Amino acid sequence: PGAQVMLDSATGAVVLRDARGLWIVSDPDLLHSFNLHRADHALLWETLVRELGSDTVAIDEAFHGHGKVLSLGDALGRFPAVFLVVQALLLIFLLVMLGSRRFGPPLEEQDIGAGPREAIAVSASVLADGQPLPRLVSNYVIEVVQDLHRRLGLPDVSSLHARAERIDEVAKHRRIPPEARRLLDDAARIAPTLKNDAEAWKVARAAHAFRAKLLEPARAARSANTDPKPPANPTKTSPPAMQESA
């Protein structure tokens, strides 16, 4: 209070002079020697020297840019965060070392193919996993019955023979010879025999044909009518008359 505004601006007083003769400058950059080459700053200096009546100007204190500067690097370099930095660097070093040796040293180059030993091993695995033809046909017939039961949308029953009976009922309704139950019995009969391949092939073909007839009712209906009927009004044809030659 009681101060005289020497230099004003839109945001407030820039230079003040109090009752004691103390000059207060709001921004020290106004008095910085680097700004003497600017006309407005030079004029300010000249006014201060003239008003003070002295060739010497003493500046008591200037606070510029005063504040707390936060730095992540400084924070990590101090206790206790410095221990976390050291541990992270050690972890990165260990990961790099483990990654460089993860797969071990390179293997020696090997020839392409393993020769007869690989062929023998593959053949042995096929023979070990394979089954005799009668047993395969028995499994195929069972799969055919289950597939037909599912595709025909029949009610679910507990036993396989009951499913076969339901399928035979549908076959009778479509005028197809019922063979599901008979095929199951034939498959169960030939399954224990390991060398009856001819009978096995016969049962497999019958199962395939029965499945095709049930899944294609239109074709089955056409194949049921194998005897062609004579035309309603047959016409007799007579041989063409021979023209008498002169």
Protein Blocks (a to p, Z undefined) as FASTA:
>chain_A
ZZacfbdcfkbcfbdcdfkopacdfblklmpmklmmpmklmmmmmmmmmmnopabdcdfb
dcehiacdddfklmmmpcfklmmmmmmmmmmmmmmmmmmmmnopadddddehjbjmlmmm
mmmmmmmmpccfklmmmmmmmmmmmmmmmmnopacdfblklmmmmmmmmmmmnopacfkl
mmmmmmmmmmmpmklmmlmmmmmmmmmmmmmmmmmmmlmmmmmmmbccddfbdcdddddd
ddddZZ
